[in-house]
Amino acid sequence: SVPDLVVNLLLKRCTSGPEKQTVRQTWNTTLQQMGRRDVSRFLRHLWLSKYGDLKAKGLYAEIKSHLATQKLSSVEFAQSCSEACDDYLRLLDIDKSLPKDALQNIEGLVRYLSVQNGLPLLLAAFQCLNDSDFVKLVRAMTSLYVRHTLIGNQNPLELETVFYDSARELRAQTDSKVSSSKALQAAKSKLATINPTDSLVREKFLDLHLSKSEATWLMAQIANAKQSKTKEIGMDRANVEHIFPQNAGADWPNRTALEPLIWHVGNLTILGNRLNNKAQNKSFPNKCSEHYSKSEIAITKDL
């Protein structure tokens, strides 16, 4: 595997016993931190975060070439991987030590929307920006993913490329000693190049079908946009309600026509767990009078 090849290379390049011991201990710490997670994916995301997209040679060949041309010691490289691993895991675990205002969007990108190609940019942003600017970049990333890919159904390779380019731009700006706010603007300018128009987003939204995890996160965001700040819905309470139910019975005589729309955005809302269990497969008039009207969630009460 790539991690095995890399550590063997690092040990081979060591010039003394103590240096070998430091590299081995540092690398073992990284492996222990990662646990069952994919170490090869972490190394790839770290590389993409710092140097942009990989060339045809592959990750191991790129690392080997980089160590030689940049004259990096094995200890330096192993320590940089270990430090980045701490931050990478904080992002994957949506750790509470991350800036509070970024948590919901990070959770959306990492856990519900599975935007794996966003992790290199998240890592670069976390390591390069102050907390306030980090929150702003995470919001811009989330907005772009939802508009461009989730709703807009545009070429996902465009998004991947701009995420990797933005990560590298952040690193370059930071290395140039510019302010956090200037680095943020440089990265956001790259993101803006593929942001679709509002008219396209509205058009594509009319035919938006979602997976269960996408629906859980997106409908919670839409619901919260209509809530007061004091009554926001946490993801732990975001129960997706199918207005036309997944297992419709005789109360839905037009069910054959509606079945293709089960996961359409227009058939979804958010309902508290207790009301959600009671509503289940009942008719639309019954759901409205007995369940939706009693909900504290504005988007559902409006139904």
C-alpha positions as CSV (number, residue, x, y, z in Angstrom):
1,S,0.0,0.0,0.0
2,V,1.0,3.6,-0.4
3,P,1.5,4.2,3.4
4,D,3.9,1.1,3.5
5,L,5.9,2.3,0.5
6,V,6.1,5.8,2.0
7,V,7.3,4.8,5.5
8,N,9.9,2.4,3.9
9,L,11.2,5.3,1.8
10,L,11.4,7.6,4.8
11,L,13.3,5.0,6.8
12,K,15.6,4.3,3.9
13,R,16.5,8.0,3.6
14,C,17.4,8.3,7.3
15,T,21.1,8.8,8.1
16,S,21.1,7.7,11.7
17,G,19.5,5.3,14.2
18,P,17.9,8.1,16.3
19,E,16.4,9.6,13.1
20,K,15.0,6.3,12.1
21,Q,13.5,5.9,15.5
22,T,11.8,9.3,15.4
23,V,10.3,8.6,11.9
24,R,9.0,5.2,13.0
25,Q,7.5,6.6,16.2
26,T,5.9,9.6,14.4
27,W,4.5,7.4,11.7
28,N,3.1,4.9,14.2
29,T,1.4,7.7,16.0
30,T,-0.3,8.8,12.7
31,L,-1.4,5.2,12.1
32,Q,-2.8,4.9,15.6
33,Q,-4.7,8.2,15.2
34,M,-6.2,7.1,11.9
35,G,-7.3,3.7,13.4
36,R,-9.6,2.0,10.9
37,R,-9.7,5.0,8.6
38,D,-8.1,4.9,5.1
39,V,-4.5,6.2,5.5
40,S,-4.0,6.2,1.8
41,R,-6.9,8.5,1.4
42,F,-5.6,10.8,4.1
43,L,-2.2,11.0,2.4
44,R,-3.8,11.7,-1.0
45,H,-6.0,14.5,0.5
46,L,-3.0,16.0,2.3
47,W,-1.1,16.0,-1.0
48,L,-4.0,17.5,-2.9
49,S,-4.4,20.1,-0.2
50,K,-0.8,21.3,-0.6
51,Y,0.2,20.7,-4.2
52,G,-3.0,20.4,-6.3
53,D,-4.1,17.4,-8.4
54,L,-1.9,14.4,-8.8
55,K,-0.1,13.8,-12.0
56,A,-0.1,10.5,-13.9
57,K,2.8,9.1,-11.8
58,G,0.6,8.4,-8.8
59,L,0.8,9.4,-5.1
60,Y,3.9,7.4,-4.0
61,A,5.9,8.5,-7.0
62,E,4.9,12.2,-6.4
63,I,5.9,12.0,-2.8
64,K,9.3,10.4,-3.6
65,S,10.0,13.0,-6.3
66,H,9.0,15.8,-4.0
67,L,11.2,14.7,-1.1
68,A,14.1,14.5,-3.4
69,T,13.6,17.9,-5.2
70,Q,12.7,19.9,-2.1
71,K,15.4,18.2,0.0
72,L,12.9,17.5,2.8
73,S,14.2,15.3,5.6
74,S,12.2,12.2,6.5
75,V,11.6,13.5,10.0
76,E,10.2,16.8,8.6
77,F,7.8,15.0,6.3
78,A,6.7,12.5,8.9
79,Q,6.0,15.3,11.4
80,S,4.1,17.3,8.8
81,C,1.9,14.3,8.2
82,S,1.3,13.7,11.9
83,E,0.3,17.4,12.4
84,A,-2.1,17.4,9.5
85,C,-3.6,14.1,10.6
86,D,-4.8,15.8,13.9
87,D,-6.6,18.5,11.9
88,Y,-7.9,16.0,9.3
89,L,-9.5,13.8,12.0
90,R,-11.1,16.9,13.6
91,L,-12.8,17.6,10.3
92,L,-13.9,14.0,9.7
93,D,-15.2,13.7,13.3
94,I,-16.9,17.1,13.2
95,D,-15.1,17.8,16.4
96,K,-16.6,20.3,18.8
97,S,-13.3,22.2,19.0
98,L,-13.9,23.4,15.4
99,P,-15.4,26.9,15.1
100,K,-19.0,26.5,16.2
101,D,-20.6,28.4,13.3
102,A,-18.9,26.0,10.8
103,L,-20.0,22.8,12.4
104,Q,-23.4,22.4,10.6
105,N,-21.9,23.0,7.2
106,I,-18.9,20.7,7.8
107,E,-21.3,18.0,9.1
108,G,-23.3,18.5,5.9
109,L,-20.3,18.2,3.6
110,V,-18.6,15.3,5.3
111,R,-21.4,13.2,6.9
112,Y,-24.6,13.8,4.9
113,L,-23.5,14.8,1.4
114,S,-20.2,12.8,1.4
115,V,-18.3,15.5,-0.5
116,Q,-14.9,13.6,-0.3
117,N,-13.3,15.9,-2.8
118,G,-13.9,18.9,-0.4
119,L,-11.7,17.5,2.3
120,P,-8.4,18.8,0.9
121,L,-9.9,22.3,0.8
122,L,-11.4,22.0,4.3
123,L,-7.9,20.9,5.6
124,A,-6.1,23.8,3.8
125,A,-8.7,26.3,5.1
126,F,-8.5,25.1,8.7
127,Q,-4.7,25.3,8.7
128,C,-4.4,28.6,6.8
129,L,-7.3,30.8,7.9
130,N,-8.4,32.4,11.2
131,D,-11.7,31.0,12.7
132,S,-13.9,33.8,11.2
133,D,-12.6,33.3,7.7
134,F,-12.7,29.6,8.0
135,V,-16.4,29.8,8.8
136,K,-16.9,32.0,5.7
137,L,-15.0,29.6,3.4
138,V,-16.9,26.5,4.6
139,R,-20.2,28.4,4.0
140,A,-19.0,29.3,0.4
141,M,-18.0,25.6,-0.2
142,T,-21.3,24.3,1.0
143,S,-23.3,26.8,-1.0
144,L,-21.3,26.0,-4.2
145,Y,-21.8,22.2,-3.7
146,V,-25.5,22.6,-3.2
147,R,-26.0,25.0,-6.1
148,H,-23.5,23.4,-8.6
149,T,-23.8,19.7,-7.9
150,L,-26.7,18.7,-5.7
151,I,-29.3,21.0,-7.4
152,G,-27.6,22.1,-10.6
153,N,-26.4,18.6,-11.6
154,Q,-23.4,20.2,-13.3
155,N,-20.1,18.3,-14.1
156,P,-18.7,17.1,-10.8
157,L,-15.2,17.2,-12.2
158,E,-15.5,21.0,-12.4
159,L,-16.2,21.1,-8.7
160,E,-13.3,18.7,-7.8
161,T,-10.9,20.8,-9.9
162,V,-11.9,24.1,-8.3
163,F,-11.8,22.7,-4.8
164,Y,-8.2,21.4,-5.4
165,D,-7.1,24.7,-7.0
166,S,-8.6,26.7,-4.2
167,A,-6.8,24.6,-1.6
168,R,-3.5,25.2,-3.4
169,E,-4.3,28.9,-3.7
170,L,-4.9,29.2,0.1
171,R,-1.5,27.5,0.8
172,A,0.2,29.8,-1.7
173,Q,-1.4,32.9,-0.3
174,T,-0.5,31.9,3.2
175,D,3.1,31.2,2.2
176,S,3.2,34.7,0.8
177,K,2.4,36.0,4.2
178,V,-0.8,37.8,3.1
179,S,-3.6,38.3,5.6
180,S,-6.2,35.6,6.3
181,S,-8.9,37.8,4.7
182,K,-6.9,38.2,1.5
183,A,-6.3,34.5,1.3
184,L,-10.0,33.9,1.8
185,Q,-10.9,36.2,-1.0
186,A,-8.4,34.6,-3.4
187,A,-9.9,31.1,-2.7
188,K,-13.5,32.4,-2.9
189,S,-12.7,34.0,-6.3
190,K,-11.8,30.6,-7.7
191,L,-15.0,29.0,-6.3
192,A,-17.1,31.7,-7.9
193,T,-15.9,30.8,-11.4
194,I,-18.2,27.8,-11.5
195,N,-21.1,29.1,-9.4
196,P,-24.3,28.6,-11.6
197,T,-26.8,31.4,-12.1
198,D,-29.8,31.7,-9.9
199,S,-32.1,31.0,-12.9
200,L,-30.4,27.6,-13.5
201,V,-30.6,26.7,-9.8
202,R,-34.4,27.5,-9.8
203,E,-34.9,25.5,-13.0
204,K,-33.0,22.5,-11.8
205,F,-34.7,22.6,-8.4
206,L,-38.1,21.8,-10.0
207,D,-36.9,18.3,-10.7
208,L,-34.7,17.7,-7.7
209,H,-34.7,14.2,-6.3
210,L,-32.7,13.4,-3.2
211,S,-31.1,10.4,-1.4
212,K,-32.1,9.9,2.2
213,S,-29.0,11.5,3.7
214,E,-29.1,14.4,1.2
215,A,-32.8,14.9,2.1
216,T,-32.1,14.8,5.9
217,W,-29.5,17.6,5.7
218,L,-31.0,19.8,3.0
219,M,-34.5,19.8,4.3
220,A,-33.2,20.7,7.8
221,Q,-31.4,23.7,6.2
222,I,-34.5,24.8,4.4
223,A,-36.6,24.3,7.5
224,N,-34.2,26.3,9.6
225,A,-34.3,29.2,7.1
226,K,-37.9,29.6,8.1
227,Q,-37.4,29.1,11.9
228,S,-36.4,31.7,14.5
229,K,-32.9,31.4,15.8
230,T,-34.2,30.2,19.1
231,K,-36.1,27.3,17.6
232,E,-33.6,25.9,15.1
233,I,-33.7,22.2,14.3
234,G,-30.6,20.2,15.1
235,M,-29.6,17.4,12.8
236,D,-30.5,14.9,15.6
237,R,-34.1,16.0,15.3
238,A,-34.3,16.3,11.6
239,N,-36.8,13.5,10.7
240,V,-37.7,13.6,7.0
241,E,-41.4,13.3,6.4
242,H,-42.7,12.1,3.1
243,I,-46.0,13.9,2.5
244,F,-47.0,11.2,0.0
245,P,-45.8,8.2,2.1
246,Q,-43.4,5.5,1.0
247,N,-46.0,2.8,1.7
248,A,-49.2,4.5,0.6
249,G,-52.5,2.7,1.0
250,A,-56.1,3.2,0.1
251,D,-56.1,6.7,1.4
252,W,-54.0,7.7,-1.6
253,P,-56.1,6.6,-4.7
254,N,-53.6,8.3,-7.0
255,R,-50.5,6.6,-5.6
256,T,-49.4,5.1,-8.9
257,A,-48.9,8.6,-10.3
258,L,-47.2,9.8,-7.2
259,E,-44.8,7.0,-6.5
260,P,-42.0,8.4,-8.8
261,L,-42.0,11.6,-6.7
262,I,-41.4,9.9,-3.3
263,W,-37.9,11.5,-2.9
264,H,-38.7,14.7,-4.9
265,V,-37.9,17.8,-2.9
266,G,-41.6,18.9,-3.1
267,N,-42.7,15.8,-1.3
268,L,-40.4,16.3,1.7
269,T,-40.6,18.2,4.9
270,I,-39.3,17.9,8.5
271,L,-41.5,16.6,11.3
272,G,-40.7,15.8,15.0
273,N,-40.2,12.1,15.8
274,R,-43.4,11.7,17.7
275,L,-45.6,13.3,15.1
276,N,-43.7,11.6,12.3
277,N,-44.5,8.2,13.8
278,K,-48.1,9.0,14.1
279,A,-48.6,10.5,10.6
280,Q,-46.9,7.7,8.6
281,N,-49.2,6.5,5.8
282,K,-52.3,8.6,6.6
283,S,-54.2,10.7,4.0
284,F,-53.0,14.3,3.2
285,P,-56.1,15.9,4.9
286,N,-55.5,13.8,8.0
287,K,-51.8,14.6,8.1
288,C,-52.6,18.3,7.8
289,S,-55.3,18.6,10.5
290,E,-53.9,16.1,13.0
291,H,-50.1,16.3,12.7
292,Y,-48.7,19.1,10.5
293,S,-50.8,21.8,12.2
294,K,-49.4,20.8,15.6
295,S,-45.8,21.0,14.6
296,E,-43.5,23.8,15.8
297,I,-41.6,23.5,12.6
298,A,-42.7,26.5,10.4
299,I,-42.1,24.8,7.0
300,T,-44.4,21.9,8.1
301,K,-47.0,24.0,9.9
302,D,-47.4,26.0,6.6
303,L,-48.5,22.9,4.8
